[in-house]
């Protein structure tokens, strides 16, 4: 499919103070279409250029229905003529997924599709909802990387599950005493580096040493799962932060709300790393650990995003070696 957006003026998109404070789900289609536009704007694609090439379709979940917008065909859905004011097709089916959802799923082929409820249903401000929509669009882009499905399968973590739910339900030792002790120590050190204005090679070496000790508490399969979560979810959370930063420092209007969102995300990451362990944060700790690690990698080697989709993915440790230009690390 080669759909093209009827672009919503970006100035209008970014001047939605009232919506940001009190999102209205009466026209989630318009909000989602605007979020797709935002994800394809130069400011967002400067972080991940490949996101500009993604299909524009998405699925909106309401209490009774799931509606797939802007697809030529949507297997399992029925073309509806009830919505005749749109400039793209709408297909509908009775709701199957939870009424409150924000995810990227394999619905119509190898490339994943963003499925979401409205910001009001999710209890999110418009700004957070937009950034989380971009988070899911990033997952959609991940699914288009060369050999992605083959590489994920080669992790050998799914067992008999062919739905992808293993990514959420894998029996990781979240309550293991040694795992919690070592990863809590790792999180506190990462929080310190995440907040530091300058990094030194000694800082990176110490962090890598602590990381090796933390991962030594895991089995080989658990290590593969952890690295995959850091690669996948950590980078998606980092993308929220990076896009918010770019928008906050752009020439566009009403950028304050993105600056506030970026600050809030930094604070949340800091708090989780400093105060939580796997026992309390469960799988959510991977998001904070991964986002902060990718921020370290960004400071060590700003060219890392060019290699993110290489076949040697799913292993964060190799990205922390500092083999790039190290221009942000004193003494490199």
N, C-alpha and C positions, 0 to 999 in steps of 0.2 A: 504493500500500500504506500501511496505517496501523497497523503493528505497534506494540505497546506492551510495554515490558520488564516482566518480573517483577523489580523492582529488588532487587539485592543490597545489603544494608546497607553504607553507605559506610564505617562504622567498621571492619567486617570487611575490606573491600577494602583499607583503608589500614593494616592491622596485620598485614602479611604479611612480617615480617622474614626468616623462614626461606626463603620463596619468593624474596624479593628477592635473597638471597645465593646460592641454589641453585635456580633455576627448574626446575620439573618439567613436561615436555611431555606427561605422560600424560593430561591433560585440558585441552587447549588451548582447547576450546570454552568451558569455564568461565572461563579467563583472558581470552579475547576478549570474552565476554559481560560480564565485569566491567569491561573496558576501555571498552566501549560505554557502560556505565552511568556510568563516570567521566567520559566525554566529554560526557554529558548532565546532569551534576550542576551545580548553581548556580555552584560555584567555577570550573568550566571554561567554562560558557556565559556567564559574566560577561565573558570575553575576546571570544568570538564567539557572540552569542545564537542565530544561525541554525543552529548545529550541533545544537541541541536538537531540531530538526525533521527531521533526516536519518533515512532508513530505518535500521533496526537490523541488517539483514542483513550478513553478511561471509562470506568464503571462507577456510577453513583448509587449508593445504598440508602433507601428510605424505609420506613417501617413496613411497607407492604411489598416493595419491588426492588429489583436490581436492574438498572437501566444502563446499557452499553451505548455510549455516544461516539460518533465519528468513526465507525467501522463499516466497511462495505458489507461484511458478513460477520455474524456473531453466533456461531454454533451453540445451540441450546437456548437461544433467545429468539424472540419473535419480533419482526419488524413492526413498529407501531406507527400509526398515523395520527395518534392523539396529540402528538407534539409536532405541529406543522409550522412553527415559527422559527425553527432552527435552520442553520445553513449546513447541517450534516445529519446523517441518518441516526435514528434512535431505535435500539432493539431492547426488548423488555422481557423479564421473566419474574415469577414469584420469588420473593426473597428466600435465599438458602443460607447465606452467611449471616453472622451476627449483625444486629442493627447498628452497632458501634464498631466500625472497622476502619483501618487505614493500613493498607498492605499492597504489595506488588506480587501478583499471582500469575501462574501459567494457566490462562483461560482460553487463549485463541492461538496457540502456537509457541514456538521457542522463545519469542520475545515476550517478556512478562507484561502485564497490564496493571496499572494502578487502579485499585478499588478503594473507594473511600465514602464515608458518611460526611455530612456537612460539619462545619466547625461548631455550630450550636449543639448538635447531637453529641459531639465529642468533648464539649466543654472547653474548646480552645479559642483563643483570640484569632482573628483573621491572619495576623502576622505569623503566629506559630503554626497555624494550619497550612499556610502557604509554604513555609520552610519545611514542614513535615511532608507536604506533597512533593516537594523537590527531593527530599530524602527518599521517597518511594520511586520517584523518577530515576534517581541514581541507581536504585536496585534494578529498575527496568533496564538501564544501560548496562549494568553488570551482566545481565542475562544475555546480552548481545556480544559479549567478548568472545574471541575465538576459542573454541573448545571448552567453553564454560561448563556446559552440562557434563561433558566427558571428565573434566578435571574434578568437578564436584563428586561425581560417581566414584572416581578413583580414590577418594578419601576413605571409602569403605566404612561409612558410618550409618548408613540408612537402614541396614538390616532388611526386613521385609517391607518396610514402608516405601511406597512409591508415590506418596502425595507431597513430600517435602516437609511434612510436619516434624520430622526428626530434627530439623534445624532448631525447632523450639523446644522439643521434648527430650532431646538426648540426655541420658542419665549421667550428666556431669557431676562430679563429687562436690557440690556446692557446700555441703556441711562438713567436709573433711577437715579435721583440726589442723593438720600440716598445711593443707592447701590454703586454708584461711589465714594462717599465721604468715606464710610466705607472701601470699598475694596482697595482704593488708600492708605489709612492709613495702612491697613493690609499689602499691598505690600511693602511699605517703611520699615516697621518693619521687614518683612521677608527678604528683601534685606540686612538689617543690620546683621541679624543672619546668613544668607547664607554666608556672607563674614567674619564673626567672626572666630577667631582662637579657641576660647573657648566659651562654652555655660554654663550657670548656670541654676539651677532649676527656679530661678526668671525670667530668660529670657523666658523659656518655658511657665511659668504661664502667663506672660504678653502677649505672643503671643496667647495663647489659649483664653485669655479674649478678645483680639481684634478680634479674629476669631469668637467668639460667637456673638459679636456685629455686625460684618459684615453679618453673616448668619441670624441674626435676621431681616434684611431688606428684606429677601426673603420669599416667600410663601413656604408651605411644598413641593409642586411639584418642585419649583425652587431650593430648597435645595437639593432635590434628584438628580436633573440634575447636579448641581454644584459638588456635592460629586462624582458622577459618572465620570464626566469629569476629575476631579483631580485624581481619581483612575486610569482611563484608559489612558488619554493623558499625564497627569503629570508623571506617571510612565514610559511611553514610552519615553518621552523627557529625564527623569532622566537616563534611560537605555542607550541612546546615550552617555551621559556624562560619565557614569560609565564604559562603554565598551571602550570609548576613553581613559579614565584614565588607565585602565588595559593594553591596548595595548601600551600606551605611556611608561609604566613602565615595560614592558616585556623584555625578552631576545631576542626578534625578531629584525630583521634589519629594518632600515628606520622607526623608531617609532616617529621621530620628527613631522611628519605630523599629527599624532594622538594627540600628546601633544598640537600642535597649535589648532587643532579642539576642544579639551577640553577647552582650554583657551578661545577660541572664544565663545563657548557655555556659559561658565560662565559669560563672559562679556555681552552677549545678555540677559541672564536671569536677571542680575543685572540692566541693562538699562531698560528693560520692567517693572520690579518691582518698580524701582525708578521714572520713568518718565511717565508711562502709566496707564490708567484706562480701565475699560470695554468700555467706550465710544470711546476710541481711538484704543484699541487693539482688541475689540470684543472678540470672542471665543478664540483668541490667548492668552489672559491673563491666561486662565486655564492651558496652557502648562507651562508657567513660574511659576505660583503659585504652581502647582502640583509638578514640578521638584524640586523646592526649598523646598517644604514641605517634599517630600520623602527624600531629602538629610538631613533634620533635623531628620527625623525618623531614618535614617541610623546612625546618630551620637548618637541618644538617645538609640537605640536598634538595633544593627547590625543583630539580628536574625529575623527581620521583614519579610524578603523575604521568610522565611520558612512558614509563615502564610498568605502570600499575597493572595493565592487562597482559603482561608477559606470561609465558607458560610456567614460570617459577613463582607463581602467586601462591597465596595462602600461607606464606611464611614471613611474618613481620621481622624476625630476627635479622635476616639478611639485609633488610632495608635500614637497619640501625647501625650499620658498620661505618657509615661516614665516608663512603667511597666517592661521593659526589664532590662538589666544589667547596662545601663546608663554609660558605662565606659568612654564615651567621654564627659560627662557633669560634670563639676567640682561640687563636693558637693553631687552628687547622692549617 
